[in-house]
Amino acid sequence: MRDVAIIGTGCTKFGELWDRSLRDIFVEAGVSAIVDAGIQGEEIDGLYMGNMSGGRFVEQEHVGSLIADYSGLASELHVPATRVEAACASGGLALRQGILAVASGYADIIVAAGGEKMTDVDLDTATDALAAAADREWEGIMGATFPGLYAMIARLHMHKYGTTSEQMAAVSVKNHHNGTMNPIAQFKNEITIDTVLRSNMVADPLHMFDCSPISDGAAAVVLAPADVAKKYTDTPIYVKATTQASSPISLHDRADITTLDASVVAGQRAYKMAGLTPDDIDLVEVHDCFTIAEICAIEDLGFFKKGDGGRASEDGETAIGSRIPVNTSGGLKACGHPVGATGIKQAVEITKQLRGTAGKSQVDGAGIGMAHNVGGSGGTAVVHIFSRDR
Amino acid sequence: MTVARFWRKIPHRYNLIGTHCTTCGEYYFPPRQMCPTCRRDGKIESYQFEGKGEVITYAVIHTAAKGYANQVPYNLAIIKLDEGPSLTGQVICEPGELEIGTRVRPVFRKLGEESEKGMIYYGTKFVPE
């Protein structure tokens, strides 16, 4: 197996992109990534694309061919394009497939992208498309929504560990603050604890401001063998670990409702693969589809002990400048959550930080970063560790 | 959704029939044909659950799933059946009547509908014992 590096990144703005189609945003992100990497189309050996539900959101399947075509890579170059799906972890999984392809030696240059166009349908359809990430026959038909499933995680977390609505709100306040410093973020406004607590209940105990939004957006990274990465860029970012774990798709089948054991296992596998511990990680992008999800993630990935995530969030221990800055991009909450794009956007953010080009949100001396992408309520978790130094 | 999709599961959906692995003794609801513990060594048979159990956690849904808008707010819960497995279902009761640890029993109810003139889904909901 060969070491792999990220040599270029690209990302569209996240938000309601009503003047753009799915192909437009995928192509924009991909082109910015290859321009950043300084490569030509002829050099690309393959494309991996995270896209959860083109079929439901824009009634378009066969997304691989479509994007290869509109990227100018299909009619003459016939570049292979593979769509990857694992609900909200589709992006992280596309990245992982790309890394495996380069590591194996089957491919040299791969573009791993993710994109979703979610605002072309009404809220009911979007909610239902997202509900397909849960067990349709045994959760969905009972009236479960995604906020409902995470609300049940939150309720039990509050019951077992004394986590409060204010602590969950603190996650949202911090991520909105980080979002104000990210040019691509969907929301760039500061909010307060009161903003969260006064917003409508979506699924009690989760308020609207505990939930990530419905978004359009796409992101892409270019991967190359680490040995040749410096040919393309002075600042390659090295992949130290790529891991993935499965867990029962239904929340009710998990050993502990307040632990996403797929996150725990993917995290442990990643630390082992990289030869690192949570103390070595300088910053992390976690999958905060709901505020409680960030609290669970920082516990499950070993940054705080189980039950301590709410307190840590409230006490500012996840802010930029603290021991472990979490979601410097604004996370899913403020940066936005075009589901297929999120896992790639996390890698784009970590790359930006490790290159030292994150501007106002720059984490001082960032050398090692982690990205954590979850599918559904925890049926899939994908974890990556990246490093500035090889 | 189509008629076939929900008719094919009638015995399980309407009667809380799950499965039981006689090799390791575990009970499964929803039914599983492959025991996660014994895998191919498992011997799976059908099992009728009584359906009584305890609420492990719950949420009060205000923004409904598609087809459930006329039921809001409704209580969505994870219920641990006395035989062991947990399932997701609705608990019908007044706000304040439900907490973690509440004992519940099953009732046969309308779950949801496609539209005013569309398919109606029936199945199991729960009420406090």
HADDOCK unambig.tbl for C-alpha pairs under 7 A between the chains (distance, minus, plus):
assign (segid A and resid 124 and name CA) (segid B and resid 66 and name CA) 5.88 0.50 0.50
assign (segid A and resid 127 and name CA) (segid B and resid 65 and name CA) 6.99 0.50 0.50
assign (segid A and resid 128 and name CA) (segid B and resid 65 and name CA) 6.72 0.50 0.50
assign (segid A and resid 128 and name CA) (segid B and resid 66 and name CA) 6.08 0.50 0.50
assign (segid A and resid 138 and name CA) (segid B and resid 30 and name CA) 6.99 0.50 0.50
assign (segid A and resid 138 and name CA) (segid B and resid 88 and name CA) 6.83 0.50 0.50
assign (segid A and resid 139 and name CA) (segid B and resid 88 and name CA) 5.82 0.50 0.50
assign (segid A and resid 142 and name CA) (segid B and resid 88 and name CA) 6.84 0.50 0.50
assign (segid A and resid 142 and name CA) (segid B and resid 89 and name CA) 5.41 0.50 0.50
assign (segid A and resid 142 and name CA) (segid B and resid 90 and name CA) 6.58 0.50 0.50
assign (segid A and resid 142 and name CA) (segid B and resid 111 and name CA) 6.51 0.50 0.50
assign (segid A and resid 143 and name CA) (segid B and resid 65 and name CA) 5.49 0.50 0.50
assign (segid A and resid 143 and name CA) (segid B and resid 68 and name CA) 6.51 0.50 0.50
assign (segid A and resid 144 and name CA) (segid B and resid 65 and name CA) 6.42 0.50 0.50
assign (segid A and resid 144 and name CA) (segid B and resid 76 and name CA) 6.76 0.50 0.50
assign (segid A and resid 145 and name CA) (segid B and resid 65 and name CA) 5.52 0.50 0.50
assign (segid A and resid 148 and name CA) (segid B and resid 59 and name CA) 5.93 0.50 0.50
assign (segid A and resid 148 and name CA) (segid B and resid 61 and name CA) 6.20 0.50 0.50
assign (segid A and resid 151 and name CA) (segid B and resid 59 and name CA) 5.55 0.50 0.50
assign (segid A and resid 152 and name CA) (segid B and resid 57 and name CA) 5.54 0.50 0.50
assign (segid A and resid 152 and name CA) (segid B and resid 58 and name CA) 4.98 0.50 0.50
assign (segid A and resid 152 and name CA) (segid B and resid 59 and name CA) 5.25 0.50 0.50
assign (segid A and resid 155 and name CA) (segid B and resid 57 and name CA) 6.31 0.50 0.50
assign (segid A and resid 155 and name CA) (segid B and resid 58 and name CA) 6.71 0.50 0.50
assign (segid A and resid 156 and name CA) (segid B and resid 57 and name CA) 5.65 0.50 0.50
assign (segid A and resid 201 and name CA) (segid B and resid 62 and name CA) 6.42 0.50 0.50
assign (segid A and resid 202 and name CA) (segid B and resid 61 and name CA) 6.44 0.50 0.50
assign (segid A and resid 202 and name CA) (segid B and resid 62 and name CA) 5.11 0.50 0.50
assign (segid A and resid 202 and name CA) (segid B and resid 63 and name CA) 5.18 0.50 0.50
assign (segid A and resid 203 and name CA) (segid B and resid 59 and name CA) 5.97 0.50 0.50
assign (segid A and resid 203 and name CA) (segid B and resid 60 and name CA) 5.32 0.50 0.50
assign (segid A and resid 203 and name CA) (segid B and resid 61 and name CA) 4.35 0.50 0.50
assign (segid A and resid 203 and name CA) (segid B and resid 62 and name CA) 5.49 0.50 0.50
assign (segid A and resid 203 and name CA) (segid B and resid 63 and name CA) 6.73 0.50 0.50
assign (segid A and resid 204 and name CA) (segid B and resid 59 and name CA) 5.42 0.50 0.50
assign (segid A and resid 204 and name CA) (segid B and resid 60 and name CA) 4.86 0.50 0.50
assign (segid A and resid 204 and name CA) (segid B and resid 61 and name CA) 6.44 0.50 0.50
assign (segid A and resid 205 and name CA) (segid B and resid 59 and name CA) 6.78 0.50 0.50
assign (segid A and resid 252 and name CA) (segid B and resid 78 and name CA) 6.02 0.50 0.50
assign (segid A and resid 252 and name CA) (segid B and resid 86 and name CA) 5.46 0.50 0.50
assign (segid A and resid 252 and name CA) (segid B and resid 87 and name CA) 5.42 0.50 0.50
assign (segid A and resid 252 and name CA) (segid B and resid 88 and name CA) 6.28 0.50 0.50
assign (segid A and resid 253 and name CA) (segid B and resid 86 and name CA) 6.44 0.50 0.50
